[in-house]
């Protein structure tokens, strides 16, 4: 049943050729190399420098009828991003982007084919999600930026603690 479903999707290579991101000759070369390497086609194409990660992500989004999320220009709602701990975000290759009008959370993932991760994300976030596709390196960078913003936000509390510890500590009451 699953194999039949995959045949309904347009082939990743064909989508990349149709978009102009890849030549038919480079696709043929990559498909031949894929047989020997066992790598996923998109990974192989990026590794060989034939296409960018963003081009593969766009094609995967089209292939799965999902939104492509360009994380280099899409603002991330920090309230949404903070719903998913960075350890889980890295494990799932996912970053919550923003809440949608219907209340669902748009989550950009680097691998839309991993249904188990999508189910785990729904459980971890506790809200309905809509999956979008982003380039793997962009997801990693967004998670790193979200971590930095969270740490920067945590520093505000540390500044208050610094003020307390440099002042009169005899009168400090810890609760």
N, C-alpha and C positions, 0 to 999 in steps of 0.2 A: 504494500500500500504506500509506504513512504517513498519508495523508488518511483512509483508512478506519479506521485505528487511533484517530485523534483523535475520530472520531464515536462511539467507544465510551466516551470520557470524558464525564462530565456537564459541561455548560457552566458556566464559571466564574460567569457572571452568575446562572444558576439556583441555584447553590450559595449564593451570597451572599444572594439573595432568600430561599431556604429557611431559611437560618440567622438571618434577621431583620436582617442587617447592611445590607441595601439594599432599597429599595422597588421594586416593579415599574416605577413611573413614572420613577424616577431611572435605572434600568437602561435603559429605552427611550430616555431622553434621551442617555445615554452611548453607547449603540450607534449612534444617529444621528450623534453627534459623532465617533465612531470612524471611520466611513466617510470623513469628510473629513480627519481628522487623520493617519490611518495608525498611530496609537499603539496599543499593546497595551491591551486593555480594563482590566486591573488598574491599569496606570499612569494611565490616563485617570480612572478612578474615584477614585484617591487624589489626583491633581492637582486635581480638582474638589471635593475634600472630601466626597465621598459616602460613602467608607469609609476605614478605617484601613489602613495597611500590614499590620498584624497580621491583620486580617480577610481580606485578600487572600491572605496567606501560609497561613492556616488553610484557606481554600477550595482553594488550590493543593495543599496537602498531601492534603486529602480527594480532590480530583480525580485525583491520581496515586497514591493509596493509600500515602502516605508518612506518617511521623510528623511532627507539628507540634512544633517546638522553640521554646519561649518563652524566649529568651535573657535576658529580664529577671529570670527566676526560676531558670533552670537553671544549676547550677554548671558551670564549665568546668574540665576537668582540664588544668592548665598543661603537663603532660608531653605530652598529646595535642596541645594547641594549638601547642606549639613544634615539632611535626613539620613544620608547613607554614610556610615563610617568609612574612612579612607581605606581601611584594610579590605572591606567588602567591595568598595569601588574598584580597587586594583584587582582583586580576585576575579570580579565579573567583567572587567574592562568596560565600566559603565560610570556615567556621571549624570545625576539629575540636573536638568537644565532649567525648567520653569514649570509652574502650574498653568494648565490650559483652561480655557473658559468653561469647559465641562467639569472641571475639578480634577481631571486626571493629571498626572505628573509626566511630563516629557522626559524620558531618560535616553541619553545618547549612548549607544553601545558600539563596540568595535566589531562584534561578531553577532549579527542578527540570526545566524543559523543555530545558535545554542539556545534551544527552547528551555532547557533545564535552568539556565542562568536567568532567563526572563521570569520563570515561575518563582525562583528564589528571590529575585528582586521584588516581585509583587509582595511576597511574604515579608521580606525585610523592611520594606518601605511602609507597608500597611495601608497603602492607598492605591487606587486604580492607576495603572501606568500605560503610557503609549510609548512604544519603542521607536526611536529614530536611530539612524546610522551615522557614525562619525569615524574619521580616520583614527587608527589605533594610537598613533603618536600624538594626535590632538587630544584624545581622551586622557592619555597619561599626563600630558601637559596641563590639562584643565584640572585634573585631580591634584596635581602638585600646586597649582595656583590656589585652589580651594583650601588645601592644607595650609598654605602660607597665609591666606586671609584669615583662617580660623586661629592660627597662632598669633597673628597680628592683633586680632580681636581679643585674644586671651591676655596679651601684654597689657591691655588697659587695666585689668585687675591687678597685674603685677606692679604697675605704676602706683596704684593705691597702696599696695603692701609696702613698696619702697618708702612711701611717704610716712607710713606708720612706723616702720622700723628705724627711720632716721630721726624721728621725733622723740617725744617723751614716752618711753616704753613702760614706765612705772604705772601709768594710768590706762594702758591698753587692756581691754577686756576681750578675751577670745570666746566666741560663742560656738 
